Amino acid sequence: MAAELSRYQSFTREEWARLRADTPLTLTEDDLAHLRGLNDRVSLTEVVEIYLPLSRLLSLYIGAGQALHDATATFLGASTPKVPFVIGLAGSVAVGKSTTARILRALLARWPGHPTVDLVATDGFLHPRGVLEAREILQRKGFPESYDLRALIAFLADVKAGRDDLGVPVYSHLTYDIVAGELQRVHRPQVLIVEGLNILQGGERGGRPASALAASDFFDFTIYVDAEVADIRRWYVERFLALRGTAFRNPASYFHRYAALTDEAARATAAGIWREINEPNLLENILPTRERAHLILTKGADHAVRQVRLRKL
């Protein structure tokens, strides 16, 4: 009975894969190599069985949105400019949401009639490191209060108003800070993917009234990338160890001090960061928004998606 009353329809990997229909595979192994995040083992099989059906579903939603726009224009008796179809993609640190966003962008951009698909990460709307330090919340980076929510919501409002040539601040994972004077330009794409930790939250957060606008108010379709907390913790530690031998070795890296750690010390450091920052943020702020998503991708311990849940209309 509980399953019958669920807001979601659940699919095994095999059931979901069959929904690909005749959607062609437009990515190569070389393409995928450039889209994978560090320590993310997504394969072409995963693309075929999970992301091609998802790209087909999103294309149908995008087409329906365009038809609704045309119907509204007919009703009003006037031609109005089309605005981007906005997809919100959320999930924990280290769960692989950035790779998911890049794969979806690449697939959707190859669909007929989708000339432009842009991707924006909400990292660009973090307050600069100096502001976080002044407010003594640098250790809460990624928590809702570390973002300039007013700027993020203003950007999304401009996107949905049909404004062109918008600027998004650029964030550097190397320097752990906003890059002064650098902007990502967004020129009214047909599809915009917005990827971030806390983007599915509602208006009533941190003392804000329930009537306050939230980023989630501007999304046409939302996706949550899910996994067991223990698995995400392990992936985070593995990624930290991998970064110790790559990006952390750059003297310009904010985390350069970790490059010389022994394996044991690196594991202990990563576990401590996870325990003190990322896991509390996941449990307190990110995971509670999962059921707000239109679609939930649930990963197994091997990083592969094992279940897909699609919200019923």
N, C-alpha and C positions, 0 to 999 in steps of 0.2 A: 504493500500500500504506500509506503514511504516513497518508493521510486516513482509511483504513479503521480504523486503530489509534488514532485520536484519541479522547480522552475526550469531545470535544465534537462535536455536530452543527452544521454551519455553514449559515447561511441568507443569501442575498442580501437586499437590501431588498425586492425584489419578492416573493420567496418568503415572507419573514416577513409582509409586508402581507396576503397571502392568508389567513393564520391568524387574522385578525381575525374571520372568520365573520360573524355578524350582530350583533356587539357595537356598540351604538349610540354615536354621538358625543355626549357630554354636556357638552362644553366649548364655549364661544363664543369669538370673537375677544377680547371684553372680558375674559373669564375668563383667557385665555392671557396677555394683556397684564400682568395682575397676578401671574402665575406666573413669567414670564421673569426671568432674572437680567440684570444689566447686561451689555451687549454680547453677549447670547445671542440668536441669531436663529431660535430654534425656531418653526416655523409650525404651523398647523392640519393641514397635509398631513403633517408629521412626527408629529403626535399620532395621526392616523388610521392611518398606515402602520407606525409603530413602537410607540407607547405603548398604543394600543387592543389590539393583539394581546398585548402584555406584560401589560396589566391583566387580560385574559382568562385568560392562563396563571396569573397570581398568584391570581386568584379560584378557579381549579380547585385550586391547591395549598392555599389557605386552606380550601376546602370539604373536601378530603381530610384536612387536619389536624383539622378538627372531627369528621369521621367516625371518625378514629383515636382521638380523645379519647373519643367516645361508646362505641367498642368497648372501650377500656380500662376505662371506668366500668362497662360491662356485665360484663366479666371480674371486676372487683373486687367487683361487687355493691353498689356505693355510688355516690352522686352526688357528683362532684367539680367544683368551679368551673372553668370554662374559663379558660385563660390566653391572653394575646395571641399572635398569630402575628407573629413579629418578622422584618422584612426588613432586611438590612444592605446599604448602598449606598456603595461606595468609588470612589476615583479621585483624580487629581491636583488641585491648585489650578488653577482657571481652565478645567477641562475641561467644566464644566457640570453637575456632579453635583447641586448644590443645586436647579437648575431641574428636573432629572429627578426628584428626590425630591418636589418640590412638585406636579409634574404627576401623578405616580403617586398621591400622596395624594388629589388632587382626583378622579381617575378612580375609584379604589377606593372612596372615600366615597360615590360615586354608584351603586355596585353594590347590587342588592337583598341585604339581609341583612348589610350592613356599616355599622352605625349610627355607629361611631366609628373613625376612622383618625387617629392622632397621628404627628407628625414631631418627632424630636429630633436636633439636630446635636451632634456630639461636641465642638464648640468650647466648649460649656459645661463640659466636663471638663478644659479647659486649666488649668494652674496659674495663679493670678493673676500679673499682670505683675511685682509686687513680688517674688514668689517666684522667678520666672524670672531677674530681675535679680540677686537675692541669690546664686543658683546660677550666675550668669554664663552662662546659656543662652538669653537672650532672642533671640539671633540664630538659635536652633535651634527657634523656635516652629513647631509643626506636626510636628516630629520626635517619635518615640515617647516620649522622655524628658521632653517638655514637658507631657505629660498626667498627670492624676491617675488612673492606671489602676485603682488600688484602688477609687476612688469610682465609676468607670464600670462596673467588673465588679460591684460591690455593687448598683448601680442595676439592671443587667440581670438579676442573680440575683433581685432583688426582683420585677421584672416577671414573670419566669418562675415565681416562687413564687405569683403571683396577688395580690400585695399592691396595695392601692389607695392613691390620693392620694400619689403619690411626687413629690418635688421635684427638679428639674434646674436647676443654676446657669445663669444667663443670661449670654451673652457679647455684648459690644458691639463691632462692627467699627469704630464711630466712635471709641471711646476705646481700642480695642485691648486690652481688659481685661474681666475678669469684673465684672458689675454687683453691687456689694455689697448683700446683703439681698434680691435679686430672684430668684424661682424660677419656672420653668415647671412647672405642675402636670400630672401624668399620672395619669388616673383609669381604670386598667385598660381600655384601648381594646381593641377586637377585633383591630385591626391596629396595629402600631407600626413605623414606618420609622426606622431609625437611620442617619444619613448622616455620613461622616467620611473622613479621609485614610487612616488606618492600621488600620481596623477589621477587616481580613481577616487580620491577622497571627496566627500561632499562639502557643503558650505560650513557646517557647524563643527569647526575644528579650532582648537587653541583659543577659545573665547570668542571666535568670530560668530556672528549671528547666523542662524540657519538660512536666512534670506540672502546672505552674501554669495556672490557668484564664485564658483569653483571651476578649476580646469575641466573637470568631468562634464560640466554643462555644455561644453563646446564640441564634444566628440560625437561622431555619427556611428561609430562602432568601436568597441573596446575589447582588448585581449589581455589576459593575465597569464603569465608564465609561472607555473607552480611546480613545487617539488617538496619532498620531505626536508625539514629543517636540518636534520643530521647530514643529508646528502649535500645541501647547499653549503653547509659549514665545511665539509671535506673539499668541495670544489674551490671554495675561497682560499683555503690553506694551500691547495695544489697550485692555484694561480699565483699566490704570493711567492711561493718557492720558484715558480717559473719566471716571475718578474725580477726576482733577485739576481738572476743570471742574464737578464736582458735590460729592460728599461731602468732598473735601479742602478745599473752600472754607469749610467750617464751622470757625470758630475753635476749637471743642471737639474737632475731629478730631486724633487722634494724628499724622496725616500732613499736617496743615495746612501744614507747612513746604514741602511739595512743590507746593502750589497755584500758586505764582508761577513755577515752572520754565518755561523755554522748551520748545518741542517737542523740540528736540535734546537738551537736558539731561534732560527727562523720559524720553525713550526710553533714554538711557544709564543713568539711575538704575534704571528698571524692569528693563533687561537685566542690570544688576549684581545686583539683588535676586534675580532668577530664577537667575542663574548661581551665586550664592553660597549660596542657601538652598533655593529651591523645586526646582530641578533635582536637586541632590544627594539631597534627601529623596525625590523621585520615583524616582530610579534605585536608591537604596540600600534604601528601605523600602516604597514603595507599589507600584511596578511588579512587584517579585518576588512580590507576593501575588495578582496577577491570575488566575493559574491555579487559585486556591482558590475562585473565584466559581462559582456555579451558572450564571450567565448573564453574557456579556460583550457590551456594546454598543460597537462600534468606529466612531468618527466619521471622516469625511473632512475635508479642509482647509477645507471650507465649513461645518463644525460639524454637518452632517447625518449621521445614522447610516447607514453603508454596509453593515455586516455585523453579524449577530447570531450569537453562538455559545452554544448551550445544552448544558450538561453532560448526558451520557447517564446514565440511572439505573442 
